[in-house]
Amino acid sequence: MNLDRLQVRARLRSNWQSVDLGIVLARRHWLQMTLLWLIPAAPLFALMALLFPHSPNLAIFCIWWLKPLFERLPLLVVSRQLFGEQIHMREALSQFRRANGRDWFAWLSWRRLSFTRAFDLPVTVLEQATGRVRNARLALLHRKTAGTASWLHIVGAHVEMIFGIGVAALVLLMLPEQLDIDWWPMLINNENLMQWLANGMSLLVMAMVAPFYVCAGFMLYIGRRIDLEAWDLEIHFRKLRARLTSGRKAAANTRPVTARSTSTSALLCAAAIGLCTLLSLPQPALADRVNPGEAQQLIDDTLAGDDFHLRETKTGWRMREFDARKYRFPDWFIAFIEWLESRSDGEAEWDGAFWPLIAGIIELILWILAVGICVWLLWNYRQQLRALLGQHPRKKVVETRRPETLFGLDLRRESLPDDITAEVLRLWRAGAEREALGLLYRASLSDLISRYDCPFQDHHTEAECAHLVRDEAQQDPRLHPALVQFFGLLTATWQRLAYAHKAPANAQLEALCAQWQQVFRTEETAR
């Protein structure tokens, strides 16, 4: 990716400005992208028509479901054209298999109904990220653009629907008035020919809208990368470096001039210019000296003049501002309701054919919503249901590497003495306060790792270790409250000594040793 060949200006844009830029880009390459979307989709549609001639809706549903595969090739082409690389149709079609070779199953299964598909596809097709890398990348990119990408998907779906209705209306308007066709029985009786024609029209509409949808999502992705990676600054720095390099080369290629003659001429010119400037300057006018009393009187007289007390009255007509009524229904909605009422009063046969169809569609939607809600509830509360049924999930035993050092402290058992508290008190009386408290803290960490299986990691801090012990105590009954409370107190005392250089009192250290003996060694003796 060569940023110097970027065909658009790299600057910070809002999300919708990036979408508008994608629309402009799609208009420039619309024909090629439409053909790249339609060439793989049209043969599949024809094959479905041959295999299932009595199921026209199945064919258009398959085309609709495979949209993520058809959108990858236009995305790959427009990404290269954005950086000034022209790609021909034959070369682009030869890359169809490579463009769809990664994560195709995921995009046709659980990601198929994603509202951010146009924004997420570049991460899969261009960055070729999968798994955790893809999830982390999308989490970063979605922070400011997920809402816009979702609305782009919603608008694209409505544009497809509006275009379909518009094309159908255009066909009806182009028919001559002398041709009297009763369309409603043809649609109600499920004529295969009409349905295949309607589905073919839907295929063309999807191919027409796809370039705008793909380019808008792609430029939204590019705008987010410009924001994160500062492409505009990098391009400016590259231009500055190229300018300096070309300037040095030009200076090295020019013929050198004699230094002495150049400096002498420059000095003479500077002296002449300075002399002319001094002679041409006017003599400064001397202001009259005024004492503070006279100055104050002059200021008061000026402020009391008519110039500072002008009043002007303007009269005229203007529209009165009325308070707008809230929640007023628009006129088109009222006209639509009146039209429905007139239809319900006049045509009983039309109602008998139309309203059952609408009721069936609504019933199907409600059933789908009910099943989806049930599946969502079962999945989100599966652990609670297992607990109610008496099935407790087994904890996975994961063999983790136990750290030997934490924040510079040696936690190996062989580095600790046999009698911990006696050695701590001996070091404390000898004046080695840090070594004494550090030994008690090391022994506590070592016991928590070896006997209680606390999952400490090398990157944990003292506070994180204390917080982890509190969390583990809620699941492991061996970590009783006295141990948790003691370890929290010991951690705070160690932090004050290690970082603030505030040593505890002798009585406090002896109390910590007694508590350590009671918490760790008493339980070990009981075992």
N, C-alpha and C positions, 0 to 999 in steps of 0.2 A: 504494500500500500504506500504509494508515493504521494505525500500531501502536496507537493509542488504542482501536481497535475490535477488537483481538485477543481472541478468545473463550476462550483458555487463558492460564494464568499463565506469563509469560515468565521462566524461570529456567533455570539450568544443570541439565541432566539427563544421566544416563548414556545410552548408546546404546539399551540394552534398555528403559529407562524411556520413551524417546521412542517406541519401537516399541509399548509397552503403551498409551501415550497415543493412538497411531494406531488401535489396536484399539478403544478407547473411542469415538473419533470415528467409526469405521466403523459401530459398533453404532447410533449416533444417526442416521446417514443411510444405513443399509444398503439400505432398500427403493428409494430413489431412485437410488442408485448402481448397484444390481443391474439395475434397469430400463434405465438409461442404457448399461450394458454389453450387455444382452441385446437391446435393440431394434435396433441395427445388426447384431448377430451372427446373430440368428434368421432374418431374411429371406435372408441369405447362405447359411445352412445349408439353408433350404428350396429356394433356387435351385440349390444343388449337388445336392440330392436329385432335382430335376426333370431336371437336365442329365446327371447320372451316377447313375442309379438302381441300377446294379450295382456301384458303387464307394463303399460307405458310409464306408470308412476314409479315402478321399480328402477327403471333405467335412469330417470332424472334424479331419483334419490341416491343412486350410486355415484352419479356425477357430482352431486352436491356433497356427498360424504368424502369424496376423494379430492376436494378442493385444496387441502394442504399440499398434496403432491403436485398438482398443476401450477400452484403459485410459486414453487421453488425456482423453476427455470426463468420466469420473468424477473424474479428477485436477483438471481445470479447475473443476468444480463445487465440490468440497470445498475447494479453495484459496480460493474466494470466500466460502464459508460459514464458513471459519475466521476471517475478518475481518468477520463479521456481515452479509454481503450475501446475501440470499435470492435464489435463481434458480429459476424454474419449469421444468417438463419441456420445454415447447415452446420456450422461449428457449434452454435448454441444447442441445436437439437441433439447433437452427438454427446452433449454433457448431461442429458436428461437422467441417465442412469446414475451418474456420479453425484448429481445434485440430490437425488432421492435415496442415496445409499446409507444415510445416517438417521437414526431415530424415526424411521418411517412408521413403524408399528405403534410407537407412542403417540405420534401425531394422528393416527387413525383410530385410536382407542380412547384413552383417558384424557388426552389433550385436545381431542377433536372439537369439543364445545368451548374451548378457551376463548374468552372475550379479548384477550391480548395477543391473538395469533399473529397478526401483521407485525407487531412489535417484537415478538419472541422468535419469529422465524430467522432473522439475521443471525441470532446467537447460535442457532443450530446449523444453518447453511454456510455462513461466512466464517464465523469463529470456530465452528465444528466442536462446540463444547457439549459434553454429555455428563450425566450423573451429578455428583456433588459440585463439580466445577460449574456446570450450567445453572444449578440452583443458586449458588453463591453469586454468580454473575447477574442473574435475573433479579435477585434480591437487591442488588445495588442499583441496577438500571430502573427498577420499578418504583423507586422512592418518590420520584417527581412526575412520572409519566404513566403510571398504571391507569389512572382515571381517564386521561385523554385517550389512551389506547383502547380502553373499553368503550368509550363513547364513539370512537372511530368505527369500531366493529358494529355498534348499534346503528349508526348512521348509514354505514355501508349496506346492511341488511334492508333498511327502509328504502334506500336508493334503488336497490335491485327490485324491490316490490313495486315501487312507483314507476320504474322504467318498464316493467312487465305490463302493468296496467296501461301505461301510455302507448306502448306498441300495439296492444290489443285495441285500444280506442282508435289509434291511427288506421288500423286495418278496417275497422267498422266505418270510419269516416270516408275512406277511399272507395268503398263499395257504392255503386250507383244507386240512386233512389228507386229505379224501376225494379231492382232485384230485391224481392220481398222474401226474406229468410227468417224463419222462426227459430231464433238461436236457443231459446230456453229448453225446448224438448231435446235438442241435440246434446246439450250439456247434461241434462238430467238422465238421459238414457245411456250415458257412458259410451258414447261413440268413440271407438278406438282411433279413428282418423283425426278427430278433433283433439283428442288428448295428445296424440303424437305431435300434432302441429303446435299445440300449446307448449309441450315440453321442449320441442326444438326451439321455439321462441325463447323459452326460459334459458336454454343453453347459450344462445347468442347474447342474451342480456347479462348472464354471469360472465361471459368472456369480455363484454364491453366494460363492465364495472371493475373487473379484477385488476387491471393496471393501476387505476386510481387508488384502490385499496392497498395494493402491495407497495406502491411508491410512497403513499402517505405514511404507512407504518415504517418503511425503511428510512425516510427522512426524519421521522420522529426518533428513531434509533440513532441516526447520525447526529442529530441535535443534542441528544443526551451524551454521546461520546465527546462531542466538542466541549460540552460543559464540564465533563469529568476530566478529560485528558488535555484540555487547553490547546486544541489544535490551532486556534487563531494566534496565540502567542508563539507557538513553535514555527508557524509559517512566517511570521514577522521576523523572528530571529534568523531564520534561514535566508530570507531576503536581505537582511542587514549584513549577514556574513558574506553572501555573494557580492553585495555592493562593495564591501571593504576589500574583498579579494580582487575584484576587477579594478578598483582604484589603485591598489598597489601594483598590479601588473601594468596598468597604463603609465604610472609614474616611473616604473623601472624601464619601460620601453622608450620614453621621451629622452631627448638629448639633453644632457646637463648644461646649464648655463654657468658662466663664471660667477663664483660666489661674491667676489669683491665688488664687481661692477653692479651686481643686483642689489647688494646691501647699500651701496652708495647712492644709487638712484632712488631707492626706497626712502632713505633718510632725507634727501633733498626734497622729494615730493611731500613728505610729512611736514617738513619745516615750512614749505611754501603754503600748504593748506592751513596750517596753524596761524601763520601771520595774516593771511587774508581773512580768516575768521575773526581774529581780534580787531582788525581794522573796520570790519563791517558791522560789528556789534554796536547798537545805540547806547548812548550814555544813560545810565540809570537815573530815573527821576527821583529827586529827594522828596519824601513825603513830609507834610507839615507835622510838626510836633504838637501833639494834643495831650493835655494832662487827663488823668482818669475821670475827674469831675465833668469836664467838658464832653468827654466821650460818652459818659452815661447819659448826660442831658440830650446829646444828639440821638442816641439810641431811643430814648423815651419819646422824643418828638417824632421820630420816623414811625414808631409803632402806633402812635396816636393819630397818624394821618388817615385819610379816607381809603388809601389803597389797602389797608389791613382790616377794614371794617365794611367790606362790600357784602351786600345781601341781594340775592337774586331769586325771584319767584317765577316758576314756569307752570303754565296751565296747558292742559290738553286732554284728549280722549284716549282711553286705553280699555282693553277688554278686562272684564271682571274675572277674577280667578275663582271658579267654582270648585268645591270639593268633589272629587270624583267618587262615584259610588263603588264600593268594594264588592267583589264577587258578582259582577254583572255578567250574565250569560251573553256570549257573542250572537250576532244576528244569524250567522250561518248555522249555529247549533239550534236556534229556535226554528229556523226554516226546515232543518232536517227532521226535527221532532214532528212538525206539522205535516211534512211529507209522509212520514211513517204512519201518522194517524189517518191521513187520507187513503193510503194504500190498504190499511187494515179495514177501513169502512167499505171500500169499493170492490176489492177482488178477493173473493174467498178461495178460488182455485189457486191463485198465486201464493196465498198464505199456506195452503195445504202442502205445497211442494217445497216451500222455502224454509219455513220455521222448523220442521223436523230435522232438516239438514243442519241448521244452526244449533239446535238442541243436541244433536249427536256430536257435533264438534266440541261444544262446551263440555259435554259429559266426558268425552275422551280426554280433554285437557285436565279436567278435575281428577279423573282416575290416575293420570300420569303424575299429577302433583301429589296425590295421596300416597301412591307407591313410592315416589321419591322421598317424601317426608318420612315414611316408615323405614326405608332403607337407611336414611341419614340418622334417624334416632337409634336404630339398632347398631349402627357402626360406631357412633360417638359414645354410646353408653354400653358398649359390649363388656367392659370390665365390671361395671355394676351388675349387669345381668349374670355374668359368671359368678360373681360373689353371692347373688341371691340364690343361684342354683347349687351353691356349695362347691363350685369348681374354682379353686385358687390356682392361678397360673404359676408355673414353676419359674423360679429365678434362674436365669442363664448364668452358669458359672463361667466367668471369663478369667482366664489366667492373666493377671496383670503383673508387670515388672515392678517390684518394690524398690523405691529409691533408696540409695545408700547414703545420699547427702541431701540436705534441704537447707537453703540459704546459707551454705558454707559450713553446716554442722554435720559431723560424722555420726551416722545413725547405726553403724554396724554393731552387732552384739559384742564382738571381740574387742571393740574400742571402749567398752564400758567396764567399770570395776564391778566386783561382786557385791560389795556393800555400797549402794549408791548414796544413801543419806549420810553415812559416816564420812565418805570422801567429800561430799558437798560441804559439810560442816568444817572439815579440816581445811579445805581450800578457802572457805570464808574467813576463818580465824587467821589464816596466813596472809590475808589481804588481797587474794585473787578473787575479787567479787564477781567479775564477769565470767571467769572460768567456772566458778562454783554454780552460779545460777544457770549457765549454759549447760553444764553437766546434768542438772536436774531436768532441764527442758529437753535435752537430747534423749535422756532415758524415757521420758514420757512419750515422745514421738516414736521411739523405737518400740515400746510396748504397744502403742496404739496400732502400729503397722503389723507387728508380728503376732500379737494375741487377739486383736479385735478386727484385723483386716480392713483398716481404714484406707481408702484408695487415694492416698496422697500422691501428688505428681510433682515433678521437678520444678514446674513453673509456679507452684502455689506459694503464696506469702503466708506469714504467720496468721493474719486475720482470716484468710481463706481457709486455712487448716482448722481454726477454731469454729468457723461457720460450718465446715464440712462435718466436723464431729457432732455438732448439734443436729444437722440433718440426718446423719446416720443413726443417731440415738432414737429417732422416731420409727425406724425400721428394725433396728437390732436391739433386742432387750438386754444384751450384755452390757451395753453402754448405759449404765444407770445414771440418774440425775446427779449424784454426788461426783461422779467422775467427770461429767460434762462441766459442772460448775467449777471444779478444781482446775480443769485444763484451761477454761476461759480466764480464770484468775491468774494462773501461771503465765499464760500468753501475754496478758496485759502487763504483768510485772517484768517479764523479759523484754518487752518492747520499750518500756520506760528506761530500763538499764542500757539496752543496746543502742538506742537511737537518741534518747534524751539525756543519757548519762546520769540518771537518778536512781541510785541504789536503794533497795528496800531496807527497812530497819532490821536489826538482829532478831527481834521477836517475830517479825513477819516472815523472815526466812526460816526460822525454826518451825513456825506454824505450817509453812509450805512443805517442809520435809516431813512433818508428822502427817499431814494430809496425804502426801504422796505415798508414805508407808501404809496408810490405812486404805487408800483407794486401790493401789496396785498389788502390794505384797500380801495384804489380808485376803484378797480374793484368790490370789495364786495359792496361798496356804490352804484355803478352803477346798480348792480343787484337788 
